[in-house]
Amino acid sequence: MGSARSGSESCFRAAHHRGDCFAAGKRLRAISRKQALAALAGGAPACEVCRPDTALGAL
Protein backbone atom coordinates (compact mmCIF):
# COMPACT_ATOMS: atom_id res chain seq x y z
CA MET A 1 0.00 0.00 0.00
CA GLY A 2 1.31 3.53 -0.77
CA SER A 3 1.88 6.14 1.84
CA ALA A 4 -0.22 9.26 2.10
CA ARG A 5 1.44 12.48 0.98
CA SER A 6 0.66 16.04 1.85
CA GLY A 7 -0.80 18.17 -0.92
CA SER A 8 2.33 20.30 -1.33
CA GLU A 9 4.66 17.28 -1.45
CA SER A 10 2.71 15.57 -4.20
CA CYS A 11 2.51 18.89 -6.08
CA PHE A 12 6.30 19.25 -6.05
CA ARG A 13 6.80 15.68 -7.26
CA ALA A 14 4.36 16.06 -10.15
CA ALA A 15 6.10 19.22 -11.40
CA HIS A 16 9.15 19.63 -13.64
CA HIS A 17 12.31 20.38 -11.65
CA ARG A 18 15.91 21.46 -12.18
CA GLY A 19 18.44 18.74 -11.46
CA ASP A 20 19.61 20.44 -8.25
CA CYS A 21 16.13 20.96 -6.72
CA PHE A 22 15.73 19.67 -3.15
CA ALA A 23 11.97 19.30 -3.59
CA ALA A 24 12.22 16.85 -6.49
CA GLY A 25 12.68 13.70 -4.45
CA LYS A 26 14.84 10.79 -5.54
CA ARG A 27 13.09 9.61 -8.70
CA LEU A 28 14.32 11.99 -11.38
CA ARG A 29 14.71 11.36 -15.07
CA ALA A 30 16.88 13.75 -17.03
CA ILE A 31 15.44 15.30 -20.18
CA SER A 32 16.99 17.60 -22.75
CA ARG A 33 16.52 21.36 -22.80
CA LYS A 34 14.37 20.97 -25.92
CA GLN A 35 12.13 18.38 -24.20
CA ALA A 36 11.82 20.57 -21.09
CA LEU A 37 10.85 23.65 -23.10
CA ALA A 38 8.29 21.65 -25.09
CA ALA A 39 6.78 20.18 -21.90
CA LEU A 40 6.53 23.58 -20.21
CA ALA A 41 5.05 25.16 -23.35
CA GLY A 42 2.51 22.35 -23.44
CA GLY A 43 1.26 23.22 -19.97
CA ALA A 44 3.35 20.93 -17.77
CA PRO A 45 3.70 22.44 -14.29
CA ALA A 46 7.03 23.94 -13.19
CA CYS A 47 8.25 23.51 -9.62
CA GLU A 48 7.58 26.64 -7.57
CA VAL A 49 10.83 26.16 -5.64
CA CYS A 50 13.49 25.80 -8.36
CA ARG A 51 11.57 27.48 -11.25
CA PRO A 52 13.00 25.57 -14.23
CA ASP A 53 10.92 27.74 -16.55
CA THR A 54 12.87 30.82 -15.42
CA ALA A 55 16.22 29.02 -15.71
CA LEU A 56 15.35 27.95 -19.27
CA GLY A 57 14.11 31.39 -20.25
CA ALA A 58 10.60 30.11 -20.91
CA LEU A 59 8.74 32.90 -19.10
VEXMI-788264 format. One record per residue (C-alpha): residue number from 1; z negated, x, y negated. Coordinates in steps of 0.02 Angstrom, whole numbers, plus 50000, padded with zeros to 5 digits. Example, Ala and Ser with C-alpha at 12.3 -4.5 7.8 and 13.67 -1.06 7.14 Angstrom:
% VEXMI-788264
+-----+-------+-------+-------+
! num !     z !     x !     y !
+-----+-------+-------+-------+
!   1 ! 49610 ! 50615 ! 50225 !
!   2 ! 49643 ! 50684 ! 50053 !
+-----+-------+-------+-------+
END
This chain:
% VEXMI-788264
+-----+-------+-------+-------+
! num !     z !     x !     y !
+-----+-------+-------+-------+
!   1 ! 50000 ! 50000 ! 50000 !
!   2 ! 50039 ! 50065 ! 49824 !
!   3 ! 49908 ! 50094 ! 49693 !
!   4 ! 49895 ! 49989 ! 49537 !
!   5 ! 49951 ! 50072 ! 49376 !
!   6 ! 49907 ! 50033 ! 49198 !
!   7 ! 50046 ! 49960 ! 49092 !
!   8 ! 50066 ! 50116 ! 48985 !
!   9 ! 50072 ! 50233 ! 49136 !
!  10 ! 50210 ! 50136 ! 49221 !
!  11 ! 50304 ! 50125 ! 49056 !
!  12 ! 50302 ! 50315 ! 49038 !
!  13 ! 50363 ! 50340 ! 49216 !
!  14 ! 50508 ! 50218 ! 49197 !
!  15 ! 50570 ! 50305 ! 49039 !
!  16 ! 50682 ! 50457 ! 49019 !
!  17 ! 50583 ! 50616 ! 48981 !
!  18 ! 50609 ! 50795 ! 48927 !
!  19 ! 50573 ! 50922 ! 49063 !
!  20 ! 50413 ! 50981 ! 48978 !
!  21 ! 50336 ! 50806 ! 48952 !
!  22 ! 50158 ! 50786 ! 49017 !
!  23 ! 50180 ! 50598 ! 49035 !
!  24 ! 50324 ! 50611 ! 49157 !
!  25 ! 50223 ! 50634 ! 49315 !
!  26 ! 50277 ! 50742 ! 49461 !
!  27 ! 50435 ! 50654 ! 49519 !
!  28 ! 50569 ! 50716 ! 49401 !
!  29 ! 50754 ! 50735 ! 49432 !
!  30 ! 50851 ! 50844 ! 49313 !
!  31 ! 51009 ! 50772 ! 49235 !
!  32 ! 51138 ! 50850 ! 49120 !
!  33 ! 51140 ! 50826 ! 48932 !
!  34 ! 51296 ! 50718 ! 48952 !
!  35 ! 51210 ! 50607 ! 49081 !
!  36 ! 51055 ! 50591 ! 48972 !
!  37 ! 51155 ! 50542 ! 48817 !
!  38 ! 51254 ! 50414 ! 48918 !
!  39 ! 51095 ! 50339 ! 48991 !
!  40 ! 51010 ! 50327 ! 48821 !
!  41 ! 51168 ! 50253 ! 48742 !
!  42 ! 51172 ! 50125 ! 48883 !
!  43 ! 50998 ! 50063 ! 48839 !
!  44 ! 50888 ! 50168 ! 48954 !
!  45 ! 50714 ! 50185 ! 48878 !
!  46 ! 50659 ! 50351 ! 48803 !
!  47 ! 50481 ! 50412 ! 48824 !
!  48 ! 50378 ! 50379 ! 48668 !
!  49 ! 50282 ! 50541 ! 48692 !
!  50 ! 50418 ! 50674 ! 48710 !
!  51 ! 50562 ! 50579 ! 48626 !
!  52 ! 50712 ! 50650 ! 48721 !
!  53 ! 50827 ! 50546 ! 48613 !
!  54 ! 50771 ! 50644 ! 48459 !
!  55 ! 50786 ! 50811 ! 48549 !
!  56 ! 50964 ! 50768 ! 48603 !
!  57 ! 51012 ! 50705 ! 48430 !
!  58 ! 51046 ! 50530 ! 48495 !
!  59 ! 50955 ! 50437 ! 48355 !
+-----+-------+-------+-------+
END
